Amino acid sequence: TMIKFILMVNKQGQTRLSSYYEWLSIEERGALEAEIIRKCLGRTERQCSFMEYRNYRVIYRRYASLFFIVGIDQKEENE
C-alpha cells in the first residue's frame, strides 16, 4: 500500500505534524488538510475510522488529544 500523507492533528484541528510522500503545492496541502481534518473531527466514536476522500483512502485514530491521520492510494488493495 502506498502511503501518500501522514497528519498529526490536535482536537482543535491544528496540524502538529504533516508529512507528504507525493508532491502537492502548499495551497493543495492546506485545502486537503482542512477538509480531511474537518471530516475526521466531525465523526462520532461509533463511526468507522476508514473513509474515502477524493482519490485517497483515509484512516484515522484518536489517541489522547491527538488524531493520527494516514492517507493511502485508493486503488491499492489490502492483502
C-alpha positions as CSV (number, residue, x, y, z in Angstrom):
1,T,0.0,0.0,0.0
2,M,1.3,3.4,-0.9
3,I,1.1,6.0,1.9
4,K,0.5,9.4,0.4
5,F,0.5,11.5,3.6
6,I,0.5,11.4,7.4
7,L,-1.0,14.1,9.6
8,M,-1.0,14.5,13.4
9,V,-3.7,16.9,14.5
10,N,-5.0,18.1,17.9
11,K,-8.6,18.2,18.9
12,Q,-8.9,21.9,17.9
13,G,-8.0,21.0,14.4
14,Q,-4.5,22.4,14.4
15,T,-1.9,20.4,12.4
16,R,1.0,19.4,14.6
17,L,2.9,17.3,12.0
18,S,2.4,16.7,8.3
19,S,4.4,14.5,6.1
20,Y,3.7,14.1,2.4
21,Y,5.1,11.3,0.2
22,E,3.9,12.8,-3.1
23,W,4.3,16.3,-4.4
24,L,1.4,18.7,-3.6
25,S,1.6,22.5,-3.8
26,I,1.2,24.4,-0.5
27,E,-2.3,25.6,-1.5
28,E,-3.3,22.0,-2.2
29,R,-1.9,20.8,1.0
30,G,-3.7,23.4,3.0
31,A,-7.1,22.7,1.4
32,L,-6.6,18.9,1.7
33,E,-5.7,19.2,5.4
34,A,-8.6,21.5,6.2
35,E,-11.2,19.3,4.5
36,I,-9.9,16.0,5.9
37,I,-9.4,17.3,9.4
38,R,-12.9,18.7,9.4
39,K,-14.4,15.4,8.3
40,C,-12.4,13.4,10.8
41,L,-13.1,15.6,13.8
42,G,-16.8,15.7,12.9
43,R,-17.2,11.9,13.1
44,T,-18.5,10.2,16.2
45,E,-16.7,7.4,18.1
46,R,-19.2,4.9,16.8
47,Q,-18.4,5.6,13.2
48,C,-15.8,3.6,11.3
49,S,-12.3,5.1,11.2
50,F,-12.0,4.4,7.5
51,M,-13.3,6.8,4.8
52,E,-12.8,7.6,1.2
53,Y,-12.0,11.2,0.2
54,R,-11.1,12.3,-3.3
55,N,-8.7,9.7,-4.6
56,Y,-7.5,8.7,-1.1
57,R,-8.5,6.1,1.4
58,V,-8.2,7.9,4.8
59,I,-7.6,6.0,8.0
60,Y,-7.5,7.9,11.3
61,R,-7.2,7.0,15.0
62,R,-7.6,9.2,18.1
63,Y,-5.1,8.8,20.8
64,A,-5.5,11.1,23.9
65,S,-5.9,14.6,22.4
66,L,-4.3,13.8,19.1
67,F,-5.7,12.4,15.8
68,F,-3.3,10.4,13.6
69,I,-4.5,10.5,10.0
70,V,-3.0,8.5,7.2
71,G,-3.9,8.8,3.5
72,I,-3.2,5.9,1.2
73,D,-3.8,5.3,-2.5
74,Q,-7.5,4.4,-3.0
75,K,-6.6,1.9,-5.8
76,E,-4.4,-0.2,-3.7
77,E,-5.8,-3.5,-2.3
78,N,-5.1,-4.6,1.2
79,E,-3.7,-8.1,1.3
